[in-house]
Amino acid sequence: MIREIVKIDEELCDGCGLCVPNCHEGALQIIDGKARLISELMCDGLGACIGHCPQDAITIEKREAEEYDEVAVISQMVNSGKATVFAHLKHLQEHNETAYLNQALSYIKANRENMPFEIKEVHELLHGGNDTKSSHHSSSGGCPGSAAASFSAAGLRMAEPTGEMPSAITQWPVQLHLINPAASYFQGADLLVAADCAAFAHGDFHRKFISGKKMVIACPKLDQGRDVYIQKFIRLIDESKVNTITVVIMEVPCCGGLISMVQTAISQAGRNVPVKVAVVSIRGEVLSEEWVI
């Protein structure tokens, strides 16, 4: 069948192993110094491991692959203990994978005597104390970038509109795959590199971040062509001689790939450029803003 499944770039992978404990299905192992997908049956294709790879060596591709088997996964996972099983269940819940979650729960109930935990603990995990706040630092091991959350904007004090707010964008296109690094408007510009979701999350994004800058947008988790992006950043630095780079990302782990690409480009470019990183929460708050290079 054709489905989404993990792809590992062995040239980028340095064998650090950070992806392995963050693949709760046990589909990844370090073999011969590289991360390897050891079982298509056990890879759910949701990509929780992506944000934990400091080298951006893991992506998701669509290809012919064996169908994911939740029963096979949970039956093997039980041997790893309660913490691993619970992290997996939360992972399924946060991705709204109801069918797989129900299969896992059915297996647990049918084999409850062999479980390293009580059934009531599972119920408490999935139904008790759900927090709609950001889960970026959660130890549950799920993928915060895809975790469902609901919150109210009632506490915001919105200014009374006095007319249509003008856009601060001064060039087109803005998507990183589409821009021409040699375009005249990039010459000596202050460059904004923004994660796709950031402008939707932060209510004052145009005034605070875009104003006075030329902009490119990208998604390090979903976009293909990491090497193409890095080469474009190198050209912007060396040929267009951008003055500064501001990277605006969301607080979720997968967004860190955008910073990594900019840092890689700077390390390969012929000149240094000051880089500022701003982190926006899923509720639109600017959590941090600092010069990192």
C-alpha positions in Angstrom: 0.0 0.0 0.0 1.0 3.7 -0.5 1.4 5.5 2.8 3.5 8.0 4.7 6.6 6.6 6.3 9.9 7.8 7.8 12.8 8.4 5.5 16.4 8.8 6.9 19.1 10.6 5.0 22.2 8.6 5.9 24.6 11.4 4.8 23.0 13.8 7.3 22.6 11.3 10.1 25.4 11.3 12.6 24.1 8.4 14.7 23.4 10.5 17.8 20.4 8.3 18.7 18.1 11.0 19.9 15.4 9.8 17.5 15.3 6.3 18.9 13.6 6.9 22.3 11.2 9.3 20.6 9.9 6.6 18.2 7.5 5.0 20.6 6.7 2.3 18.1 10.3 1.0 18.2 10.7 1.3 14.5 14.2 3.0 14.7 17.5 1.7 15.9 21.1 2.8 15.6 23.0 0.3 13.5 26.5 0.7 12.2 26.5 4.3 13.5 23.3 5.4 11.6 19.6 5.5 12.4 17.8 2.8 10.6 14.1 2.1 10.0 14.1 -1.6 11.1 10.4 -2.3 10.5 7.9 -0.7 8.2 5.1 -2.5 10.1 6.0 -0.5 13.2 6.4 3.0 11.6 3.2 4.9 11.9 4.4 7.8 9.7 3.3 10.5 12.1 6.9 11.8 12.5 7.2 12.3 16.2 10.9 11.6 15.8 11.5 14.4 13.3 11.8 17.3 15.8 14.3 15.3 17.9 16.9 15.0 15.1 19.5 17.8 15.4 20.8 17.1 11.9 17.4 17.2 10.1 18.1 13.8 8.7 14.5 12.5 9.1 11.7 13.4 6.8 8.3 11.8 5.8 7.8 10.4 2.3 4.9 8.7 0.6 5.8 5.3 -0.9 4.9 1.7 -1.1 5.2 0.2 2.4 3.7 -2.5 4.6 0.6 -1.4 6.5 1.2 -0.2 10.0 0.3 -2.9 12.6 -0.8 -1.5 16.0 -1.3 -4.9 17.6 2.2 -5.9 16.7 3.6 -2.7 18.1 1.8 -2.7 21.4 2.5 -6.4 22.0 6.2 -5.9 21.7 6.1 -2.6 23.5 4.7 -4.1 26.7 8.1 -5.6 27.4 9.6 -2.1 27.6 7.5 -1.2 30.6 4.7 1.2 31.7 6.4 4.5 30.7 7.0 3.4 27.1 3.5 2.1 26.7 1.9 5.2 28.2 4.1 7.5 26.0 2.8 5.5 23.0 -0.8 5.8 24.0 -0.5 9.6 24.5 1.3 9.8 21.1 -1.7 8.2 19.4 -4.2 10.3 21.4 -2.4 13.6 20.5 -2.4 12.7 16.8 -6.1 11.8 17.0 -5.3 8.3 15.8 -8.5 6.9 17.3 -8.6 3.6 15.4 -5.0 2.7 16.4 -5.7 3.8 20.0 -8.7 1.6 20.2 -6.7 -1.4 18.9 -4.1 -0.8 21.5 -6.6 -0.5 24.3 -8.4 -3.6 23.2 -5.1 -5.5 23.3 -4.3 -4.2 26.7 -7.7 -5.1 28.1 -7.6 -8.6 26.6 -4.1 -9.2 28.1 -4.6 -7.1 31.3 -3.1 -9.9 33.5 0.3 -9.5 31.7 0.3 -5.7 31.8 2.9 -3.8 34.0 0.1 -1.4 35.1 -3.6 -1.3 36.0 -6.3 -0.6 33.5 -7.5 2.3 35.7 -4.1 4.0 35.2 -4.6 3.9 31.4 -8.0 5.6 31.9 -6.5 8.3 34.1 -3.8 8.9 31.5 -6.1 9.4 28.6 -9.1 11.1 30.3 -7.7 12.7 33.5 -6.0 16.1 33.7 -5.8 16.9 30.0 -4.1 20.3 29.7 -4.8 22.5 26.7 -1.6 24.5 27.3 1.5 24.1 25.2 3.1 20.7 25.6 6.5 21.6 24.1 8.3 20.5 27.3 6.1 17.6 28.1 7.6 14.3 28.9 4.8 12.4 27.4 6.8 12.0 24.2 4.0 12.9 21.8 4.4 15.3 19.0 3.3 18.8 20.3 3.3 20.2 16.7 0.3 18.0 15.9 -1.3 17.8 19.4 -4.9 19.1 19.4 -5.6 22.0 21.7 -8.4 24.4 22.3 -8.2 27.8 24.1 -10.1 31.0 24.3 -9.1 34.3 23.0 -11.7 36.1 25.1 -9.0 37.6 27.3 -7.4 39.5 24.5 -8.1 43.2 24.3 -8.4 43.9 20.6 -8.0 47.5 19.4 -11.0 49.0 17.7 -10.4 48.9 13.9 -9.9 52.3 12.3 -9.6 50.9 8.8 -8.1 47.9 7.0 -4.6 47.1 8.4 -2.1 47.3 5.6 0.3 44.4 4.9 3.9 44.9 5.7 5.0 42.5 2.9 7.1 44.4 0.3 8.0 41.5 -2.0 6.6 38.4 -3.7 6.9 35.4 -3.7 7.6 34.6 -0.1 7.7 30.8 -0.1 11.3 29.6 0.1 11.0 27.2 -2.8 9.7 29.9 -5.0 12.0 32.9 -4.2 15.0 33.8 -6.3 17.9 34.6 -4.0 19.4 36.9 -6.6 16.3 39.1 -6.7 17.3 42.8 -6.3 15.1 43.3 -3.3 17.2 40.9 -1.2 20.4 42.9 -1.8 21.6 44.1 1.6 18.2 43.4 3.2 17.3 42.4 6.7 15.9 38.9 6.1 13.0 37.3 8.0 12.8 33.5 7.9 9.5 32.5 9.3 7.8 29.1 10.0 4.6 28.8 8.1 2.4 28.8 11.2 4.0 31.7 13.0 2.1 34.5 11.2 -1.2 32.8 12.0 -0.3 32.3 15.7 1.0 35.8 16.4 -1.6 38.5 16.1 0.8 41.4 15.5 3.1 39.5 13.2 3.2 42.0 10.4 4.1 45.0 12.6 6.5 43.2 14.9 8.3 40.9 12.5 7.8 41.7 8.8 8.1 45.5 8.9 11.3 46.7 7.4 12.4 43.2 6.3 12.2 40.9 3.2 10.6 37.6 4.1 10.7 33.9 3.2 8.5 31.2 4.8 9.0 27.5 5.1 7.9 24.4 7.2 10.9 22.3 8.2 8.6 19.3 8.9 6.4 19.2 5.8 8.5 20.8 3.1 10.8 18.7 0.9 14.2 19.8 -0.3 16.2 20.7 2.7 19.4 20.9 0.6 17.7 23.3 -1.8 16.7 25.5 1.2 20.3 25.5 2.5 21.7 26.5 -0.9 19.2 29.3 -1.2 20.2 30.6 2.3 23.9 30.4 1.3 23.2 32.5 -1.9 21.2 35.0 0.1 24.2 35.4 2.5 27.0 35.4 -0.1 25.5 36.8 -3.2 22.7 39.1 -1.9 24.7 39.9 1.2 21.7 40.1 3.5 22.4 42.3 6.5 20.8 40.2 9.2 18.6 37.1 9.5 15.7 36.9 11.9 14.2 33.4 12.3 10.7 33.1 13.8 9.6 29.7 14.8 6.9 28.1 16.8 7.7 26.4 20.1 7.1 22.9 18.8 10.2 20.7 18.3 10.0 20.2 14.6 10.4 24.0 14.0 13.9 23.7 15.3 14.8 22.4 11.8 14.5 25.9 10.4 17.2 27.2 12.7 19.4 24.3 11.9 19.1 25.0 8.2 20.1 28.7 8.7 23.0 27.7 10.9 24.2 25.1 8.4 24.0 27.7 5.6 26.1 30.2 7.6 28.7 27.5 8.4 29.1 26.9 4.7 28.8 30.5 3.5 31.7 32.8 2.9 30.6 35.5 5.3 29.0 35.8 8.7 25.6 37.2 9.3 24.0 38.1 12.7 21.1 35.8 13.5 18.2 36.5 15.8 15.7 33.7 16.8 12.2 34.4 18.1 10.1 31.6 19.5 6.2 32.0 19.4 3.9 29.8 21.5 0.9 28.1 20.0 -1.2 30.8 21.8 0.7 33.6 20.0 3.0 34.8 22.8 6.6 35.6 22.0 8.4 33.3 24.4 11.9 34.4 23.6 13.8 36.7 21.3 17.6 36.7 21.2 20.6 37.0 19.0 22.2 33.6 18.7 25.0 34.4 16.2 
